[in-house]
Amino acid sequence: MKRVITLFSVGMILIGAAAAAAQVDGDNFDPLEALAALGDSMLEENADEGGGSVRARQTGDRLTAIRLKDSRNLEAKITSIRKGAFPTVALKVKVLKAAGEGAGSKVTKNQTLVVFPRLKFASSEVDLTDDPTLRNAGAYYLQKGDKVMIRLGYQRGRVWEADYIERK
């Protein structure tokens, strides 16, 4: 797009210069013919470019795709949220699909669970330099009705600690 704008600008300057020269020389100048020539030169230069959008060529994060398709994940829908200080959050979820293996395979469809994301702490604060902790901090922004993929970790009493929680 930048190239097209630059070529158009250069073409307009050339057309203006040619028009000024034509007036001085007294020749007949056809601005439409000059524009057609400029357009032809653009087609010749960009013949091998496929066009398309930059966004259309972007691919998703492969690690996210791998994580979401893991057989240790269960699929759930958030029914209730209780937030503490950022990023602590507890989620009440209804299981839509149990995991194929791991801790999530012990639950059944339509079972209600209370889960909280695993967070790493450095001294008394959450360590947001840790990648899994940063990913799980996003659970703070989930909303009621969101579908999520959860990899259950340890069960602590009646609640589960999730290795990760990610919106589907």
N, C-alpha and C positions, 0 to 999 in steps of 0.2 A: 504494500500500500504506500509506503514511504517512497519507493522507487517510482510509482505512478505519479504521485504528487510532484516529485522532483522533475520528472520528465515533462509533465504538463507545464510546470513553471518555466522550465528552460524553453519549451516550445513556444509559450506565450511571449517570452523575451525575444526569441528568434523571429516570431511573426511581427512583433512590434518593430524590431530593427529592420526587417525586410520591407515593411510598410513605409518606414521613414526613408529607406534607400530608394524605394520605388517612387516616392513623391519627389525626391531630389532628382532622380533620373528621368522622371516623367513616364516610366513604364507602367503598364497595367499590372496591379498586384491582386491576386485572388487569395484571400485569407482562408477560404474553405479548402482550397487545394493544398495549402500549407498544413492545415490541420489534418487532412486526410493522409498526407505524407508522414506526419508525426505519428498518427495512429498506426500506419503500416509498420513503421520502425519499431513501435512498442510490441506489436504482434510477433515480429520476427525475433526480438530479444527474449520474449517470455514464452516462446512456443513450447519449451520443455517444462515449464512450471505448471504444476497441477492445480493451483488455486486451493481453495478449501480454507477452513478455519483452523487457527492454531489450537483452539479448544477441542476441536474434533479429533486432533491427532494426539492429544494427551492421553496417557494411560493412567489407570488408577494405581494406587499404592499396592504393590504386589504382596508386601507383608500383611497388609490389612486383609486382602483377599484370602491369603493362606490362613490367617487367624480365624476369619469368619467361617471358613469351610471345615475347620478342625472337628473331628468326630467327638471330641471331649466337651464340646459346647452344647448347651441347651438353649432353646429359643423360648423367650418369655415376653409377656406384655406387662408393662408397669401399671399397677393398680393404685399405688399410694407412694408418696415420697415424704420423708422427714429429713430436713436439712439442719446441719449444725454449722459451725464456722467453716468457711471454705477450706478445704474441699471435702469435709466429712459429710457423708450422706448415707441414709439407710433407705433401701427400696423394698417395697412389698411387690412381688411379682407373681403372676399366674403362669405356670409352665404351659407352653403351647406344644413343645416337642422336647422330649427328654434326650439327653446325650446318648451316643452310641457306646461310649466307654468312659471310664473315670468316675469321679464323684457324682457327676450329673446323671449318670445312668441309674442311680439309686432312687431318683425321684420319678414320679409318674405324671402323665398329662393331666392338666387341670389342678394340680397341687399348688397351693400357695406357699411361697417361701419369702423369708425376709433375708436380704443380702446386703452386704456393704463391701465396697471395693477395698482391696488390699492397698495400703499406702505405706511407703517407707518414710521413717522419721529420722531426721538428723538433729540430735539433741532434743529440743521440745517442739520443733517445727517440721512441717512436711517437707521432704526433700524433693523439690520439683525438678532437680537436675537428673533424677533417676527416670529413665524412659517409661518403664511400666507404671510408675507412680503418676507421671505426667499424663499418660493415656487414661488411667483410672480416675484422675481428677475431673475428666470430662463427664463422669457420671453425675456430678453435681448439677449439670445443666440439663439432664434428662427431664422429660415431662410425663405426666400421667397419659397413658395410651401409647407411648413409644414402644416399639418392638425392639428387643435387645438380644444379643448373643452373650451368654454368660458362661465362663469356665469356672465352675465351683472349685474352691480349694478346701479349706477345713471347715468343719461344723463346730461352732462354739455355742453349746447349749441349743437354743431354738433358732439361732441365726447362722447364716453361712457367710464365710469370707470368700469373695470372688477374686480369682487370680486376675481376671479382667472382665470388664463390662463394656460392651460396645454396641452403639445403636446400629440396627440392621438397615 
